[in-house]
Amino acid sequence: MAPSAQLFPRLIAPRVAEALLDTRAVMLAGPRQAGKTTLAKQFESDRMRYLSLDTPAVLDVARRDPLGFVRGLDRAIIDEVQRAPDLLLAIKQSVDDDPRPGRFLLTGSANLMALPTVADSLAGRMETLHLLPLAQSEIHGGHGRWLEAAFAGDLPAPTKLMLGPDLVRTALDGGYPEAISRAEPRRRAAWARQYIDALIQRDVREIAEIHKADALSQLLRALAAVAGQPCNFVQLGGQLGIDQKTAMRYLAVFEQLYLVRRIPVWSPGNALKRLVKTARFQFVDSGLLAALSGISAVTLARDRGPLGRALESFVFGELLKMVSWSDSAWHLSHYRDHDGYEVDFVVENERGEVAGIEVKAGATVRDGDLRGLRKLATLAGQRFVAGIVLYDGAETLPMGDKLRLSPLSSLWI
């Protein structure tokens, strides 16, 4: 039986419930098909009405008369609110007139809070939480506190060890419930391709009025080929026949739709001139990256080269999900300098403590694999609390002062 045949508890649910107790409006934002509607409906009641803007009649009224639409609502769940952005201004007026907490639970498949007019109008009135595709800790019953354990220097052994082909399959599957419910890899890949096509044909046009679907598809596939690597948008755009400004605009749309995420450069504050500042980004879901790149267990049997790219995307997605439900504030970045030192992911907590994470696709880790983490430890000084190499192995081992080797499947403790 495929793992998503059951309904998995979402680790962000307590944060949604808490926010509704003291905040006038709560936005549950995230990609389509990640499970927002399923989670939002758990808060439906006689006093909390559910309305979906995917229903044509409801959408028509919301677009024609947003003030009238909201005026008739006491407390409500409004699904896919990005389809009628003017509703947000009507909701602002409503919650200003009646500031009781928990009046609106909204869901959105585009990050509307990235738009300055929306963010300014709802500042202080709405809390935004991000629901991403299923995390492995949600699928396997973990508590999702890997980051807290890593910073405390107390990473336990995995509760469900996953190695070799099983680990590869998990990374290539990604976390979308509909995708992982399909038993065959080729059927999961088919779902992912159709999902991407539907986003480009519908959602991109709704939020950005971009009609060059072919150019969008080509850029997204080109980005998949260089995910996790420094990306020169002048060169990339030139290869596709678009200028840098257009390429960057398209990338911003992909970010709004939760397809990709830009990863900033970590800086210790005194070595800026040595940093490589070229943009780096990563796909939020490794299953979509695999589908766009044509990576499968069959292709990896011939060439394991792309596996590292898929695993980095997989780890990045897991880290993002942990951040989304954590009570603490975390900042994700990467490190790379002109001397060739790099760290896949640098995590900083609200106290300014720093941990580095390296992702290795193999079961063997050599001393040279630690050089980036050692450089990070030197730069961060007393703020450095952990350097972790995640690998396709079974043992959790110390590798030096504050450095540790840990199985990739420790992520879902």
VENNOR-V142636 format. One line per field, one symbol per residue. ss: DSSP state (@ for helix, = for strand, . for the rest). phi: phi as a letter, one per 20 degrees, with the letter a starting at -180 (. if undefined). A space follows every 10 residues. Layout:
ss->???
phi->???
This chain:
ss->..@@@..... ..@@@@@@@@ @@..=====. .....@@@@@ @@@.=..=== ==...@@@@@ @@@@.@@@@@ @....====. @@@@.@@@@@ @@@@@@@... ...=====.. .@@@.@@@@@ @....===== .....@@@@. .....@@@@@ @......... ...@@@@@@@ @@@...@@@@ ....@@@@@@ @@@@@@@@@@ @@@@@@@@.. ..@@@@@@@@ @@@@@..... ..@@@@@@@@ ...@@@@@@@ @@@@@@...= ==.==..... .@@@=..... ===..@@@@@ @@@...@@@@ @@....@@@@ @@@@@@@@@@ @@@@@....= =======... .========. ...======. ......@@@@ @@@@@@@@@@ @@@======= =.....==== ..=====@@@ @@.
phi->.ffefdeefe fegfffffff fccfccdddr fgmeoffgff ffdfbfecfd cdeeegffff ffffbfffff gedecbddem fffbgfffff fgfffffceg fmfcddcbec ffffegffff fdgndcdddd ddggeffffd meemdfffff femcfffgfc fcclgfffff fffmcfgfff fefdgfffff ffffffffff fdfgffecld deffffffff fffffcgndg cefffffffd mcefffgfff ffffffemec bfdfeecfnc cffefeeggc bbffcfffgf ffemebgfff febegffgff fffffgfffg ffffdffeec cdbccbcfen ebcgcddcef enfccdcddc fdedddgffe ffffffffff mfffdaccde bebdedcfcp fmdbdbfgff fdf
